[in-house]
Structure formats: C-alpha cells, structure tokens
Amino acid sequence: MALLPPFIRASRTATSRRARTAAPHTAHGLPADDEVLLDVPDDRLGPALVAAGLGTHETAARLMAATRQRAEWEYRDRYAVRLASFAHARPEWFDAWRAAAPRDPDLLLVAAQLAVDRAWRSPDRASLLREVSPLITAAAQADHSDPVPWRIALDHARGTNAGPKYVEELWEAAVRRAPHHYGCHVAVERYLAESWHGSHRECFDFAERAAQDAPDGSLVQALPARAAFAYLTDGCGPDVPRADLDLAADRAIALSARFPADDPWTAEIRNLLTYVLVRLGRREDALAQLRLIGPYATSFPWGQLSEDPLGHFLAVRERVCSGRPTGLAGEPRGGHGERGHPGEH
C-alpha cells in the first residue's frame, strides 16, 4: 500500500498557508475553507462546555446524568472524553463539581477519564496509570450497568501492557453491559494493534466479526475502517488484500448514509472514512463523504498525521477537489500509525 504524498504530510506553516489561499469549494457543494471548524461539539455538549468555561459544572452534571439515566452509552462515552479534556485545560469547574458531589457517578466517570489522560501524557505512563486504578474501579462500582468505565479500563490495560487474559476479562465485563458499544470495541482493537505490532490480520478479523454481529446503524460498523486506517498508516506487518480494505470502506459508507449531512455526531467517522477512501484512490466516494462532512473536521484521524489537523484536512480536501490523482498504489505503506492517546474513538 501507498505512502501519503508530500502534500498530506505538509508542515503546519505550509498547510495553514494553503488553507488561507485556497479557492472556495462551492462548485463541489462544500463550504469554504474559513467555514470549516475543528471538533465542533453537538447541541447537547456545547452548552455544557460553555458553562464549564464560565466556571460552573451544573450543566455538565445534568448532561452526564441524562446519558446515564437513558443508557445513552455512546453519547456518555464521547461526552466523558470531551469533558475530561476540557477539565485538563480548565480545572476550576471540575474542582467545584468534585467538591459539591464527590460520589456522583458521573463525576467519578469523568474523573477516571481525566486521571488516565493525565497519566497517559507522562513519560512515566505505565507507573502513573497503575496508580489511577482505584479511580476506574470507583467509576465502575458507581453504576454497574455502565460500560464506559470498562472502556477506560481497557485503555488503562493497554497503557500498562496488561496481558491478554486480563484484557479478555475486561472485555467480557464490557460486552455484558453493552454488546455493541463502539468505544469498547475501539479500545480492544487498539490493544490488539499495539500489543502485537503489525497484527493487522487479527485486527481486521476482530473488526469484521464485530461489524457482522452489530446492527446496521451501530457505530461498530465503522470498526473495519479503523482497522484499515491502522494498516494504511503502519509500515510493518503482512499485506492486507485490497478487497478487505474496500469492504471496510463500503461498510463505513453504508453507515454514513444512515445519518444526515452536516452531522457533528458522525463527523469523526466520516473524516476517518475520507482518509481511507483517499488512500484507496476512490476520489468520487471521498468527495461524497466530504459533502456529508460539511464544515465539521475532526482531530482524528488528521491529528495522527500532522500537528495541524485542520490544515491537514483542508489540504486533503483541496487535493480531492482538484481532480488530481489521489490513488497511492505502488508505494510502500507509511509509518504514521495512531498515537497512543487513550481517548480517541
């Protein structure tokens, strides 16, 4: 498989300059470059982040409580990751929440995610991760039906280089609570990819089985596309047949078609799918996904390939819109594998 061309690997300066000078893409039904935003929260998360920025936690607490009470596990997982990231940068509102309700199940979940994120960023990752185990346990015990603490535990296990038997026990506990939870599936797939570097066949087999078992509208249908991304950005391991890569992309295309255009909820999956389609040289399919993405770029996958994910996305988009060749057949696979941050779904 092919190495990303130089325009996709461009530096922050080059991609940012291109983003500023590129012509509008209205001819392709796309928003102009200056209308594209990165990691836009949905209508439920947005007010919680605004309130947190003002120093108050109540909106976030109500949001997380609603996801728990309604068993909205996919939303709960994603919101926990975003709130923990915000708390890392702006802790005042989170400290107030902890002081007001230290045993709140929703507070405990975000606290566990925040602790794992902080430990993950440290050079002493494995040692620090072992110290946060009690926080994950507390989150799991606070609501026995919630699969999200088990996703955090799976990320934690990957960071501490836990053995497969322990990971299998965590996985079984997770799927008992939510058999098609996307975040838990991603965590296991990433564990397989990182524990046995180059084990793309194993990752594809896991992703395909999961997708076959999941409902048509489940986000798990995008899992094979994540396996394709990992393969296309990794320079080692045996080749995966082109037919398997196309099948993974086709599954994700079918999933994308079930959701409305300009949808922040599915933006990350569509951004990931666009990358895979570009790498496979499927320009028209990539352009169709760009139309569905609209103004919603996401840090994943572009942040795995550049320090400037928005500029990187715009550079890829420009290439697709230009009609210049995007197929990369005949070149070696790249060495730009996924970075190790635990919270990317």
N, C-alpha and C positions, 0 to 999 in steps of 0.2 A: 504494500500500500504506500501511499504517497506522502511525501514531506510537505508541510504547509509552505506555500510560496512566500517570498520575502514580504509582499505587501501585507500579509496577515500577521507576520512577526514584527512588524514595524515598531519602532520605539514610540514612547509617549508623545514626544515632540512631533514626529512625523505624522502619526495618526491624528493627533489633535489639529495639526495644521490642515490636513486633508478634510477633516470634519468641518472646519470653518469655511473652506473654499469650495466644497463640492456643490454642484448644482442641485436644485430641488429635484425630488424624485416623483413629482406628481404624475408624470407620464406613466409610471408603473403603479399608480394607486397607492403610493407610500407617502408618509409625512416627510416634511423637510428635516434635514439633519438637526436643526436647532429646536425642533419639536420633540425629538426623541429623548426620553428620560430613562434613568437607570434605577432599577429596583423600586418601582413605584408600589407603595402598599395599596391593598384593596380598600374598599369603602368602610370596612369594619376595623381594620388595623390602623388606618390613617388617623382617625380621631384619638386613638389610644396613644400613638406616638406624639401627636401634637400636645396632648395633655401632659405626657411624661416630660416633654421638652419644657413645659411650664412648671414642672416640679411636682405634679400631682399624680398619684398612682391609681385613683379610683376607676378611671375609665378602663385602664388595662386590666384591673382586677375583675371588673364586670365582664369584659370581653372573654377572659380566660375561664371564668366561672360558667359562662354561657356555653363555651365549647365543651366543657366537661359535662354539664347537665344534659346537653343534647347529643353527647357521644360523637361530636364532630372531630374525630381524631386527626384527620389530615390537616384541618384548619388549626387545631390545637398545637400540633407539632410545628407547623410553619410559624405560627404566632410566637411560640415559645422561643424559637431560634431568633426571630427578629427582635423581640423584647429583650432577650439576653444580650444581643449585640448592642442595642441601644443603652442598656444598663452598664455595659462595659465602658462606653464613652461618656455617659451622663448618669452617674450612680445616685444622684440625690433622691429622685422619685422612688427608686427601688429601695433605697435605705429606709425611706419613710414607710413604704409598704411592709417591709420586714419588721419594722418597729411596731406597726399597727396590728399586724396579723401574722406572727411568726410561724403559726401552724397551718396556715391557709394552704390547701393542696395545690393551688395554682401558683402561689408564691414559691412553694417548695420545688415545683417543677422548673420554674424559670431560674431559681437559684442553682439547681443541679446543672442546668444547661450552661449557665454563666460560669460556674466553677470549672466545668470541663473545658469550656472555651478558653478560659484564662490559663489553665494548666497546659492546654494544647499549644499555646503560643510560646511557651517557655522552652529553652534548650534542655531543661531538666524535666521534660514532659512525662516520662514514664513514672518517675518518682512522685511528682506532684499529682498525677492522675490517681495514683494509689491512695493518696490522702483524701481525695474527694469522694471515695466510695460511699461513706455514710450518708452524704447528701443525696446520692442517687437512690440509696435504699429508703431514705425517708420519703422521697417523692413517690416511689413505688408503693410504699405502705400507706400513703395518704389516700390513694384511690386504687383499689385492687383491679378495677376494670380498665384502667388507663394504659394503653400500650406505649405511650410516649416515653415514660421513664425507662422502658426496656429498649427503646431505640437509643436513648442516651447511654444506657449500659452497654449496648453493642458497640457504639462509638468508643466508649471508655475501654472496652476489651481490646479493640483494635490498637488503641494508643498504648496499652500496657503489654502488647504482644502476648495476649492470653492464648491458651491452647484451644484447639478445635472442639474438644469435649465441652469445655466451659461455654464457648460461644454457642454450641448446639443447645445447651440447656437454656441459655438466654433466649435464643431464637424460638424454642418450643414455648417458653412462657409468653413471648410476644405474640405469636400467632394464635395462642389460645384466646387472647383478648381481642385480636383483630386480624383475621387470617389474610387480609389483603391490604394491610397498612403499608403504604408506599415507603415511608421513612424507614421502617424496619427492614424492608427488602433492600433498600439502597445501602443501609448500614452493613448488611451481610455481604452484598455484592462487593462493597469496598473492602471488607475484611478479606474476602477471597482474593481480590486483586492485589492487595498489599502484602498479605501473608505468604503468598506464593507468586512472586513477581513473574509476570508473563503467563499467568494461568488463564488466558483468555477463553480457552475452550470451556473450562469449568465455569467461568462467569457467564458465558453465553448459555450453557446448559441450564444453569440456575435461573437465569433471567427468562429463558424461553418456557421452562416449566411453570414458573410463577405466572407469566402472562397467559399461558393457556388455561390456567386454573382460575384466573381472575375474571370478573365481569367485564363486558366490553367498555364500559365507561370508567373503569378503575384506572387510577394513575399508574398502577403496576404495568399496564400495557406499554408504558414508556421505558420500562426497565431494560429490555434488549437494546434500545437506542443508547442508554447509558453504557452498556457493555461495548457497543460499537464505538462510542466516544473514547472509552478507555483503551481499546485496541488501536484506534487510529492515532492516538497521541502517545503511544508507547512503542519504544524501539526494540523490544525484545519479545520472545515467545514465538510459538509457531503461527503460521499464517491462518487466518480465518477465511473460509470461502466467501467470495463476493456475494453469492446467493444469500448467505446468512446475514450479511450486512444490509442488503436490500430488504430482506424480510423484516429485520429490526426497524428499519426506516419506515416501511409500509405499515407496520403495527402502530407506530407513533403518529403517522399521518392519519390513520383511521381514528385514533384517539383525539387528535387535534380537531378533526372535523366535527366532533360531537359538542364542541364548545363554541361560544360566539367569538367573533373577531374582536380585536382590541380588548382582550380579557386579561387583566393582571394575574388572575389565578393560574392560568395555564401558560403565562409568558415564559417561564423558565424552561418548560418542556419544549415549547416552540423554538426558543433560542437554541437549545441543545440539538433539536432536530434539524434546524437550519445548518448548524455546523456540520453535522453528519452528512446531510444532503450535498453540501458544497464539496466536502471531501470525496464524495462518491461521484461528483460530476453531474448531479441531477439538478441542473440550473432551474428549469421550469418549476420543479417541485420546491426548490429552495425559495424561489420568488413567490410562490403561493404562500409559503409559511411566513415570509416577510410581510406580506399583505395582512395576514392574520395577526401577526405580532403588533403591527401598527407602531405606536410610539413607545412600546414597553420593552426596552433592552434589559437584560439581567446580568448580574456579575458572573453567574455560572451559565455557560462554560467559558465566557470570554476572559474572565479574570484568571483562569487557569493557564492562559496563554500570553497574557500581557499585563503590565501594571496599569494599563489604561483600558479597562474593559469596554467603556462606552466608545472610545475612539476605535478600538479594535472591531467592535460590532459594526460601526459605521463604515470602516474600511472594507469589511467583508461585504456589506450591503452594496457599497459602491461597485465592487467587483462584479457582483451578481447582476446588478442593474446595467452595467456597461455592456454586457453581452460577450465580454472576453472569456476565454476558456476558464472554467473552474475545476474541471476534472484533473486529477493529480496522479493518474495511473502511471506506473512505470518507475516511480521514485520510491525510495525507502520510507518506511513509516517514521514519524517524528519521535522525539524524545521529550515531549511536553506533557507528561502524564499529570493526572489530577494532583493538586496539592493536598496536604494532609489535614486541612481544617475539618473538624467533625460536623459542622452544622450545615454543610451544603447538601440540599435534597434534590 
